[in-house]
Amino acid sequence: MADPGFIPGMIGYAIHLALSQVIHHINVAIRCRKELDALKALLLKVQLMNMEMQNYRKALYSGRVNTSSEPPLPFAVNSWLNELNALLDEASDLAQHCNVQSYWHLFPRYRTSRKIRRLIENVEKHLASTPSVAFLHQLQLHATNQQFLEQGGNNSLNLHTSALAGTFGDLFPSNSSAAQKTKYIAEALIVGQDSTSTRMKELIHSQQHKNVSRFGLVGKGGAGKTLLLKRLFNSDQVQSLFCNDLMLWLTVSQNPSFSALRKELVKQITLKVNEQLESREEDHVKTWLSQSMAKHKFALFLDDVWETCASCLLEELCVPLFPHHKSNIIIATSRSKSVLSQLGVPPPSIIQMQDLTDDESWTLFSSHAFPHNDGVMPMSIDKGIARRVCKECGGLPLAIKVVGQAMAGVAQSNEWEFALQRLQNDVMQSLSSKLRLSYDALADLPGYGISLQLCFLCLAAFSEDEVIMAGIIIKYWIGEGLVRGSDPVQIGERYLILLADRCLIEPIHKDHDGKVINFRVHDVFHHFLAHQIAEKEEKCFFQARRDLGEFPVDECEGHIRISLMDNCLTKVPKAFGFPYIRSLLLAGNTSLKEIPKEVIGSMTALRVLDLSRTALQSLPKNVGNLKHLACLRLCFVPIKKLPYSVGNLRNLQVLDLYQANITQLPSSISKLTSLKLLDIGSCKHLQCMPYGISHLRSLMYLNAAGKKCRRGRLSINDLGTLNQLKWLVLANKGEIVREGTLGTMKQMESLFLDLADTEKLPHDMIAMSKLRTLWLACPHLIQIEDSFCGFKNMGSIRLFNCGKLKQLPPLQKLENLKHLQIVKCPNIEKFPEEFGKRGGFPKLEVLSVVGLEKLEQMPMVEEGALPSLKILTIMKCEAVQRLPQCYWNLKNVEKISVYGCSKVLHVMAEEEKFIKKKSRVQTITLSSTETKTLEKRYYDILHRGEHVYYGEFWCSEMFQFLDNINRFWSLYVLGQNDGI
């Protein structure tokens, strides 16, 4: 078969974007119209030809083209495409030049016309070259001599093509309903493995009096080891054994950084035992870890352990072999029994996970393949074929989920037959064939195309098992041009939701609208993307977190996307730098101090550059020559100034300087007319900011939190001209919002204000009719007027540190409010009685009351009020006397958490009978200081739901976020997690 990498999707998509850009520039140009119209006609032919190439590529990968009897397609096509891309860059420059050139300068106009005519000749010559002719001949040969796999009897799908026209049509099962939002299957859904879970709990119980007991789960990739380990971690039995002790979780992965794992252990232990680490030096960290784990009882859960690190893992983590306390446990998961043996797990304590039975597989498969019918298969589908598709998944939960989601919405039996043929053609019966089917299905979702597929591919640029922030990956997608439109951030958010719905990513946190905040990629999927797709087909070189000390120049040659994040690189050689590189990710190389100007000057096609968390002192002045650069990230770097040439980056859409040591921004920043997202949050050394920022009319997302500027301070009152803003994070002391500022921001959806001197919110704020999220930290805010409740789309409100606020407006009238958090507002003594009236808060799901020192009681709730409430948190409200019984019996309440409210707990003892018999609450959380004295009495009462948590972990972590509110805003809004 021909090498399937002959037409990388990345190159084809790059040409698609370049063509669209050039044609747009031609349409708006005002000079040299005759020559430009001729160029446009030629480029439209190139556009059709590119469509042919990419459609053929899809057909080849999906198995609908049999190339075994044909000569291989020419390998020269790749270089031919790259040369075409260079010609398109030249065309874009000329078209832009024609739009700004003066009509009266005749000689420049003549010279530009001559350049366009010469370019047309070069493109025509390029199209007539040998690779182009050979490739088109090959397409025609397949159109006449090859047949696609049959679908439904004698109805076969034929390929009709001409030299420069025609399209393939859909080449994979697709249906209009496939574009609908499919039901997300929560990770809590585990089918089968009950016997495995029970056996593991019995083993733990039988050996709980030893110093350190070790247990292991072994199973194939995708068997559900991590999910089962999480269930074990949250189980009542394990939680009761370690309710006041250390419960630690580490995801190890194939190429772990022991230093990072130790830091994670330190973080978890310090939050639990309230001890602080005096020094971050490695030797001190190791000593501290060893001493802390020796004197505390612990349960250590190690997920995804590999042979590369098993023999030294416990030693590197400083786990004591003979701690002071008995009944410590270590539980690990791996794909190999020998790996668990190296960890010291005795053979009787190793449990082999079994594949799902046929019935269990079908139950799981149906929940994903038929989500709109509650797992019931439509009558139009042949049940026998659907059952055989499920059986081809081999009883592996991961394969069952992704194949099921790939078939969701497909109602025609012939499409199911084709999917079955693809799975059966895999003679090795490997998991990769199932993953490939799901990956290919992304390109055929109506309205998405190959861009969604390539977005998923970008996730392999991160290290295995890394927690990926949605904001960061969306910035990369914007830079690559994979998400486009009036608001690419929102498009990227929809892409992540779709990937989660199809079980291709594992969300960790979501916001009140269901948007993914951060997530992981299953290690099986990561390996599949990084090795089988990125390297072999899409010319990507992804080597994140591999402890590389020297820059792999030779290995990078020929690749268009390079990720060397989180390594140990100290310099970038001048020999590196290739004109075809589109993305260079070097974030996390903390010793990297310089990137040579020769390297910057050579990467003429670069679109994404990430140098965050490096020791970079300055940027080369020729960075302004990167005319295609669309995303530049310089977070957590000691760089103090940006070169003036940054203003030449006319295609820059993302500029991320979060917590950089930047002291000033160049005035040329006002020239960044394409900029959509600017993050200068927590730049503590920023002395002044040019008012030119107010001229960035394309700006939609601005984080300017944490500013302490001495002069030229950016004021919210200077931003009224930015009427396209949708997200704004602003923190300024001495700032008072004037009338006529917020009212102009009619597109605003999320507003985060930390304004110390603001006493009253402006009236014109009500004009922000699209506002969905509002976080206010205003210590001098005295009043919030009732008109505030006119935001019909408001979904989330957080009032933080509003020390002078005594009364709340009638928030129960906000009919779409889902999250309400009132934090550290000490002068609020009571809530309005209307809060608990029938019909109030119809959609409120989460209510958090934290640090209200004078609050004496929670409002009584009438029947029919708070019908959607799921989670209630009361924290550090010492004056609250009791929690009314009506809260325990709300229709949909799932979790009630009480911290630092001793009076409430004592009243709970008196109401024990009611709570035990009538409460619908599944989870109750109490602080450890109180449960120590009441544990025995309350345990039977609290032992009601799926989870029972004890301890200060959540409490301490929550207050860390609250004490650094600007940092949390950036984490939530703009996806920053560097440096944590």
N, C-alpha and C positions, 0 to 999 in steps of 0.2 A: 504494500500500500504506500501511497505517497506520504512523505513526511507531513504530518498534520500541522506542523509549525510554519508552513510556507506562507500563511497569511495570518499573522498574529492579529487578534482582535484589537489590541491597543493601537497598532499602526493604522489599521483600517478606520478605527474610531477617530484617531487624530486627523486623518485626512478628511473625514466627514466634517469635523469641527472646523478645520481650516477652510474647506470649501464654503461652508455656511458663512464664515466670517468674511471671506473675500467677496462673496456675492453680496453680502450686506453692505460692505464698503463701496462696492460698485454702484449699488442702487442709490446711495445717498451722495455720491460724488457729483461735483458740479463742473468739472473740467474734463477735457479729452473724452467726451461722451462717445464719439464714433469708435475709437480704439477700445474703450472699455466695454462697449456693447458686444464687439467682436470677441473680446476675451471672455465675457460672460457666457456667450453661446458655446464656446469651446469648453468652459469649465462645467457647464450643465451636462455635457457629454461625459466628462470625467466623473461627475457625480453618479451618473447612472452606472458607469463601469465599476465604480467602487461598491455600489450596491450589489452588483452581480458577484463581485469577489466575496463580500461578506456573507451573502446568502449561500453561496457555494460552500463557504467555510462551515456554516451551520449544518448544511446537509451532510458534509463530510463527517463532522463530529457526531451527528445523531445516527449515523449508520445507514442513511438512506441512499448513499452513493457507493457503489461497489467499484473500487479502483484496482482490484487485484490483477485484472487482465490488461491494464493500461500502463503505459510508461509513466514514471513519476512526473509530477508537475515541476516546472523549472525552479530550481533553488534561487535563481537570479531575481525572482519576483520580489523578494524582501528588499534587496538593495534598490531595485527599480521603484518600489513604493517610497523608500526613504528619499530618493532623488526627487520624486514627484512632490513630496512634502516640502522639500526645500524650495522648489519652484513656486508652490503655493504661498510660502512665506514672502517671497519676493513680490508676488502679485498683490498680497495684502498691503505691503508697504507702499507700492505704487498707487493703489486705490485710495489709501488714506491721504497720500500726498496730493492727489487730485482734488480732495475735498477741502484742503486748506490753502492751496496755491492761489495766488492773486491772478485774477483774470487778465490784468493789463501787462503782466510780465510775460511777453511773448516768447522770449528765448527759453526760459525755464519750461514753459508749456510745450514748446517744440521738442525740447530734450526729453521731457517725460513721455510724450507721444512716441518718440523713437524707442524709448526703453520698453514701452508696452508692446509695440510691434515686434521687437526683438524677443520679448518674453513669449508672445504667441507662437512665434517660430520655434522656440525651444520646446514649448509644450507639445506642439504638433510633432516635432521630431522625436520627442520622448515617447509619445503614444505610438509612433511607428517603429519603435525599437524592437529588437528581437524578443526580449522577455514578454513584452505586451502582446505581440502577435502570437507567440507560442502559447501564452496563457489563454487567449481568446480562442485559439484553435482547439486547445484542450477542452474548454467549456463546450464548444460546439460538438466535439467528439463524444463527450459524455451525454450530450443532449440527444444524439442520434443512436449511439451504440449501447448506452448503459440504461438500466431501468432502476427505479426506486423500489424499495420493498413494497410488496402488495398490501393494500388496505381494503378489507371488506370484499372478498370475492375477487372479481376481475378488475375492480376499480383501482388502478395504480396511479400514483402521482408522477407526472412527467415533467421534465425540465425543458422549458422552452426558452431559448436565449438567442440573441443576435449579437452582433459585434459590440454595440454600445447601448443596448436597450433591453428592457424586460426585467422582470423580477421573479423570484421563486415562489412567493406565497408562503404560507405557514408550513414549516417542516417538522413540527413537533406537536404533540397533542395540545390543543389550545381551544378555549371556549370563551365566549364573552363573559360567562360567569366566573372564569378563572381570575379575572381582574378585580373581582369583588374582594373585600377584606375577609379573609378566612379566619375562623375562630382560633385564637391562640390557646394551645394546650399547655396548661401550667406544668412546671417541672414536678409539682407535687404528685402528679398522676403517675403511679407506678403500677404496672400490670405484672402479676407474677412475682416471684422472688420472696414470697411470704415465708416459705420454709427456710430460705437462706438467712433472712433477717432474724427469724426466731432462733435458729441455731447459733448465730453470732451472739445474740443476747444471752443465751444459756451459757456459752463459753465464758463470756465476760463475768457473769454472776458466779460461776464455779471457781474462777481463779482470782477473785477480787482481793484476796488477802496476801498475795505475793508482793514483793518489792516492786517489780515491773513486769507486768504481763503483756505479751505481744501477740497480736492477732493479725490476720491478713485475709484480704479478699482478692482472688485472682480470677481474671476473665478476659475475654477478647476485647479489642477496641470497639467501643459502641455497645457493650453489653449492659451498661447502666451501673458501673461500679461507683462512680461519683455520686449518682443519685441515691443509691442505697446507703453509701457512707453518710450522706447528709441526713437521711432518715434516721440512721443510727445515732448521729450526733444530737438530733432533736428529740430522740425517743425519751419517754418518761423514765425508763429504767436507768439510762445513762445520766440524764439530768439529775435524778434524785441522788445518785452516787457522788456527783461532783457539784452539787448545788452551790457550795461556798468555796469552791476550789478552782483551779485553772483548767479551762477547757480551751484547747488550742487547735487551730486548723491551719495547715500549710498545703498549698498546691505546689508540688515539687517540679514536675515536668522533666523532659528529656535532657535539657541542657540548663540546669539551674545555676543561679548565682547564689552561692552560699552566703555571701555578705548580705544580699537582699533578703534571703530567708531569715537570717538572724535578726535583721532590722524588723521584719514583720513579727517575729516572736517577741522581741522587746516591746513593740507597740502593744500587742495583745496583753502581755503580762503587766505592763505599767498601768494600763487602763483598769485591770482587775484588782491589783494589790495596792494601787495608789502609791507606788514607788517611782522615783525618777532616776534616770540614767545620768550620771554626772559628766561623762565623757563619751564621745562618739568614736573614739579610736578603737580599732578592731580588737586589740588585746583586752582593753577594758570591757568591751561588749561581751567578749567570750567569757571573761571571769564573772561578770555580772549575771549572765545567763546561767552559767553553771551553778552559781550560788543560789539564785532565785528558784530554779527548778529543783534543786536539792532540798530546799526547806519547805516547799509547797507540794501538796498533793496535786497531781495533774493527769489529764487525759489528752494525749497528743494524737491528732488525726493527720495522717500523711497520705495525701491523694496523688496518684499518678507517679509512682516511683519507678525509675528505670535503672538498668544495669550500669549505666555510665556513672552513677553516683551512689549506688546502694551500699557498697562496702564501707564508705567513709561518712555516710549521711548523718548518723546519730552523733558521731564524734564532731563533725563540723557544726552541728546544731547545739553542741555542748549539753547533750542530754545525759544526766548522771545515771550510771549503771546501778548504784546503790544509794538511792536518796533516803532522806530521813524518814519519810512517810511511806507506808505500805499502800497497796491497792492502787498504784499508778498503772495506767494502761497506755499502750501504743498500738494504734490500729492503722494499717497501711493498705493501699490498693496497688495492684500492679498487673501487668499482662503475663508475668512469668513467676512460677513458683520459686525458681532459683534466686530471683531478686529478693523475694520475701525471706528466703533462707539466709541470704547475706545480711538481712536486717536482724537476724536472730529470732525469727518467728519459727517455733517448732512445727513440724509437719501436722500434728493433730489440730493445731490452731489455724491452719490454712484452709479456707473454705472456697471451693470452686463454684463460681456462678454458672448456672445452667442456662442454656438457650430457652426462650419461651416456647411453650407448647403451641400447636396449631391454633387451638381455641384462644389462648392468651394473645397470640400474635394477631389474630383476626380482630379481637376486641380493641387492641391498640391501633391497628391499621384503620379500622372503621372510624374511630374517633378523629383521625386526621384526614382521611380521604373523603368523608362525608360529613363535614362539620355542620353544614346548613340543615341537615336532616337528622341531627342528634345521633349520628353514627349509623343511621339506617341507609342501606344502599338503594339508590333509585332503581325503579323497575326496568329502565332502559339499558342497564348494564348487565351483562352476562355474569352471574354470580360465580360460575365455575372459573371463568377467566380471571376475575378479580381475586378469587381465592388463590389461584396459581401465582398471580403477581405477588401477593402477600407471602406465599410460601418461598418464593425466590429470595426473599430477604433473609432467609436462614435463621429466623428466630432472634435476630439482633435488634434490640429496641431502637437504636439510632437509625439503622437502615429502614426499619419499618416506618418510623416517623417521617423521614425525609422523602421516601418514595410515596408514602400516603399523601403528604402535602403536595408533592409534584403532580399527583393525579387528582387533587381536589378541584372540583368544578368541571372535570372531564366527564361528559355524560354519554359519549358514543362508544359502543363496544369495539369498533374497529381501532380506535385510538388505544384502548386497553390492550388489544391484541398486539399492536406495534410495540407498546411498552414491554409486554411479556417477551416478545422476540428479542428485544435489546438485552434484557436481563438474562435470557437463556443463551445468548450468543457469547456470554462471558464464560469461557471454558474453565477459567481458574476459580469461578464463583467467588471473586474477591469483593470486598466491601466497596472498593473504589468504583466499581461499575454502578452500584446503587447511588453513590454520591454523584457520579457523573450524570446520571439521568436527571437528578434534581438540579444540578448546576446548569445543564443544558436547557432545562425547562424555564429558567429565569429569562433567557434571551427571547422567549416566545410569548411572554406575558403581554397581552395587548396594552399598548401605551407605555411600555418600558423599554423593550428591545435590549440590545447588547449592553447598554449603559448600566443596567442593574446588575448584569453578570460581572462586568468589570469592577463595579463598586464592591461587590462581594470579594472579588479577587484581591482588592487592595488591603483587605484585612490580614492577608498573609504577610504584609510588611512588618507587622508587630510580632513580638516573640510569642512562643507557644504558652498558652494558659494566661496570657497577660490580660488584665482588666483594661478594656479599651473605652476611653471616654467618647461619647457620641460627638461632642463638639469638635474633638481633634480630627476624627476620621472624616467628618463632614467638611472640614476645612480642606483636607486633602482632596476630597471629591470635587469641591468647587475649583480648586487649583487645576485639577486634571480636566475640567470641563465636562465631568460625568453627570453633574446635576446643574441644570441650566433653567432659566426662566426668571420671572420677576422676583421671586424669592427663593434662591437655591437652597437656603438653610431649611426651609419648610419642606422642600422636595426631598432633601437628604433625610429629614426626620421620617417622612413617609416611607422612604426606602428601608430604613432600619426597622420600622414596624412590619413591613412586608417580609423582610428577612426573618424576623422573629416569628411571624405567623407561620412561616414555612419551615420552622425549626432549624434554621441554618445558623442562627446565633442564639446565645443563652442570655437574655436580659437579667441584670442584677437589680437595677433600680429603674422605676418608671415614675413619671410625674403624674399630676392629677388628670391630665388629658390622655394618659396611656403612652406618652412619648418615652422612648428609651433614653435613659441618662447614661448608663454604662452597661457593658456586657462582656461576655467572653465568647470565643470561638472554640468549639470542641476540638481537642487535640487531634482527633482523627480527621476532622475537616481541615484543620490547619495544615497537617502533613499533606493531605490531598491537594490543597490549594498551592502550597509552597513548592512542592516537588513535581507534581504531575501537570499542573496548569501553569503556574507562574514561570518556572524555569524552562520547561520543555516546550511550551506553546506560546507564551506571551512575552518572552525575552525579558524577564524580570530577574533580578539578583537580590534575593531577600536573605540576609544573614544577621538578623537582630539577636542581640544577647548571645554571642558566640565566643566571648572573651578574645576577640581579635585584637592583636597588638600592632599589627602592621596593615596598612591599607592595601587591599587585594586588587591592585590596578589591573593585572592581566585577566583576572576572573571577571572583572566588571566590563571588559571590552565586549561590545556587541549587544549589551543590554540597554533597554530604554528606561527602566525603573530600577533604582538601587536603594536598598534599605540596609544600613549598617548601624542601626540604632542600638544604644546601650552596650557598646563595646568599650575597648580600652585604647582607641586610636589617639595618637598624640599629634599627628600631622597629616595633611593631605598632600601627596607628592605633586609636583608641578607637571609630571608626566600624565597625571590623571586629567580627565576632562575630554568628553567626546561630544561632537555637535548634535548627536541624536538623543541625548539623555533628556528625558522629560521630567523626571522626579528624582531628587536626591535627599534622602532622609538620614541625617547624622546626629539626631538628638540623642542626648544621654552619654556622649563621649566626653566625660567631664574633664579630661586633660587636653582636649583639642583647643589650641589657642589661636590658630590662624588658618585661613583658607586663602591660598595664593591668588593673586589677581589673574595669573595665567589660566588657572582652572576656571574662574568665573568667566573670563573672556572667551573660553573655548566652548562653553555650554550654551550655544545660541538658541537651542530649542527648549531650554529649561522652563518648566511651568510651576514646579513645587520645590521649595528649598526650606528645609527645617534644620536649624542649627541650635535648637533649644537645649538647655542644660549642658552647654559646653563652656569652655573657658575663653571664648572668643572675645578679644579685646577691641576689634574693629572690623568693619566691612570694607573690602576693596572699593575704591571710588568707581571702578568700572561696573559695579553692580547695576547701575542705571542702564547699561547696554543690554540687559536681559529683557528684551522687548516683549517676550511672551510670558514672563513671570506673572503668575496669578495668585500665588500663595507664598508668603514669607513669614516664617515663625522664628522668633528670637526670644523665647521665654527663658527667664532665669539665667541670663547671660550677663557678664560684667561689662558689656559694651556700653560706652557713655554717649556716643554720638552716632547718628546716622549720616552718611555722606549726602551732600546736597543733591547728587545725581539720582537719589531715590525718587525724586519728583518726575523722572523720565519714565517710570514704570507705569505707563498709561493703561496697561491691561491688568494691573494689580487689583485684586478683589478682596484679599485677606491680608491684613498686616497685624501680626500678633506679637506684642511686646510685653506681655504680662510679666510683671515683677522683674523686669530687666533693670540694670543700673543706669538707664538712660537719664541724662541730665537735661537734654533739650532736644526738640524735634526741629528739623529744618523747615524753613518757611515754604519750601517747595512742596511740602505735603499737600498743600491746597491744589496742586496740579493732578492729584490722583483721582481723576474724574470717574474711574470705574470702581473705586473702593466701596465695598458693601459692608465689610466688617473690620472694625478697628478696636483693638484691645490694648489699652495702656493702663490697665488696672494694677494697683499696688506698685507702681513705679515711684518709690519713695524719694528718689533723688531727682525727680523731674522738677526743674526750677521754674520753667515757664512753658507754656504751650501757645503756639501761634493761633491767632483768631481765624486763620485760614481754614481751620477745621470746620467752621460753620459754612464754608463754601462747598463742602463735599456733598453735593445734592443727591448722589446715589447711595449714601450711607444709610444702612438699615439697622446695624447692630453696633452699639458703642458701649464699651466698658471703660469708664473713667473713675473708678472707685479708688479711694485711698490717696487722693491727691493732697499734698501739703505744699502747694506752690506759693512762693513768696511774691511773685508778680506775674502778670499776664495769665492769671488763673482762669481756667476754663469754667465758665458759669453756665448753669442751665438756662439762664435768661439770654445767652448768646446763641442758643441752639434752636431758636424758634424757626429759623430758615430751613432746618432739616426736616421737612415735612414728610419724608419717606421713612423716618425712624420707626422701627417696630420694637426694638429692645433698647433700653437705656439703663445703665447702671452708673449712678453718680453719687459721690460722697464728697462733700465740701463743708468745712466748718465756716460759720458766718454767712451761709447762703440762705437767702430768702427768695422763694419762688414768686415772681411777680405775675399779675394778671396779663394775659395775652401771650404767654409762653407755651404752656402745656396745651392750650386750646388749639394751637396750630398743628399739633402732632396727631392728626386724626387717624393715622395708620398704626398708632402705638398699640401693641398687644401685651407687652410685659414691661413694667416700670419698677425699678429698684432704687429708692432714694434714701440716703443717709445724710440728712440735713439738720445740723445741730440747732440752728436758730429759727427754724420755721415754726411758727405758732399756729398757723391756719393754712389749710390747703386752698388754692385759688378756685374761684367759682367756675372758671372756664374749663376746668379739668373734666367736667362732664361731657365736653365735646369729644373726648377720646372714647368714642362709642364702641371701638373694637377691643378695649382693654380686657384682658383675661387674667392677668397675674399682676398683683400689686404687693410689694414688700416695702414697708415704711419703717425707718429707724430715725425718729425725730424726737429727741429728749424734751424739747420745749413745746411740742404740739399740745395745744390746750383742748381743741375741739375738732371733731369731724362732723360736718353738717349732714343732715338727713338726705340732702340731694346726692350725697356720695353713694347712696343705695340705688341710683338710677343706672348703674352699669349692668345691662341685661346679660352680657356675655361673661361677666366675672366668674372665674372658676377657682381662684386661689388668692387668699389674703393672709399676709403675715404682718402683724404689728409687733415691732421689737423695740424695747427700750424707750417706749414713749412714756417717760417718767411723770409728766404733768397731766396726762390724759386721765380723766376721772369717769367719763361716761362714753359708752359705745353707741353708735347710731343703730337704727333698726336693720341690722345685717340680715335678719331672717327673711327680708323681702328679696334678697338676691336669689332668684329662682334657679340659677345655674351654678351656685357656689358649691364646690366639692371639698375644698380644704380650707380650714380656718385655724390659724395659729396665733395665739395671743401670748406674747413672751415678754417677761420682765417689764410689766406695766404696773408698778407697785401701788398706785393710787386708785386703781379700779377696785371698788368695794363690793359691787354687785353687778350682775348682768340684768339687762331689761327683762321684765316679766314676759314680754312678747316672745322672747327666745324660745320658750317652751310651749307656745300656743299651737293649736292644731293648724296644720298647713304651713308652719314655719320651716325654713331650711329644707325644702323638698328634696334636694339632691346632695345635701352635705354628707360626706362619707368619713371625713377625718376631722376631729376636733381636739386640739391640743391647748391646754391651759398650763402655762409654765411661769413660775416666779411671780405670781400675783399675791403678794404678801398680805394684803388687807382683805382679800376675797374671803367671805365667810360662808357662802353656800353656793352650790350650783343651782340653777333655776329648775323648778319643777317642770316636768314634761307631761303634757296632756296626751291622751291617746290619739294617735295619728300624727303627732309631731315627730320630727327627726326620723322620718320613715326609712332613710337610706344610710343612717349612721352605722359604720362598721368598726371604727377604731376611736376610742376615747382615752386620752392621756391627761392625767392630773399630776403635776410635778412641782415640788417645792412651794406648795400652797398651805402653809402651816395653820392658817386661820380657818380653813374649811373644816366644818364640824362633821359632816357626813355626806355620803353619796346617796341621794334618794333612791329608793328601791325601784322607781320607774326606769332608771337607766339599765338596771340588770335585766329588764324584761323587754327592752326595745326589740322590734321585730327582726332587724338584720345585724345587730351588734355582734361582733366576733371577738374583739379584744378590748380589755380594759386594763390600763397600766396605771399604777399608783406609786409615786416616788416621793419620799420626804413629807408625807401627810399622815402623821402618827394618829391623829384623832379619827381620821377616816377608817384606819385599820382596826382601831378598837371598837368602833361602831359595827364594823363588819363582823366581829366576833359575836355581837349581840344579835345580828341578823343572819347568823349561820344557817338556821333552818330554812329561811326563805331562799337564800342564795343557793343552797344545796339542792332544793327541790324545784325551783321555778326559773332559775337563771338560765338564759340561752347563751351566755358567754362561753366561747370555746377556749380562750386564753386569758389568764390573769397574770400580771407581772407585778412583783413587789420588790422593793429595794432590799439589799442583803442585810442592812443594819436592823431592819425591822423583822425580817423573816428569821433571824437567828433566835429571837426570843419567842416567836409565835409559830415556828416551823412545825413542831409536832402537832399543835392544835389545829393548824390550818391545812396541813398537807392533804388530808382526806377531802377537804372542801375544794381545794384548788386543783386537785387531781382529776379534772373533768374533761379537758380538751385534748387536742392533738399535741400541743406543746405547753410545757410549764417552765418558764425561765426564772432563774434567780440571779441576783448579782447586780453590780453597779456598772457593768460594761456599757450598756446603752446610755445610762445616765451620764457617765463621764464623757463619753464620746459626743453626746448631744451638746453638753456645755462647752466642749472645745470648739464646736462649730459656732455656737452662739457668741462666744468671746471673740471670734474672728469672722464677723458677719460678712465683711467684704470678700474674704477668701471663699466663703461658702457660696456667695452669689456667683462668683466666677466659676466655681465648680459646677454649679447648677446651670448657669446661663450659657457660658462659653466653653465648657468642656475642659477646663484646665485641671490636670492632675499631675503636672510635672513638679518634681521637687518634694512631693509628699513622702 
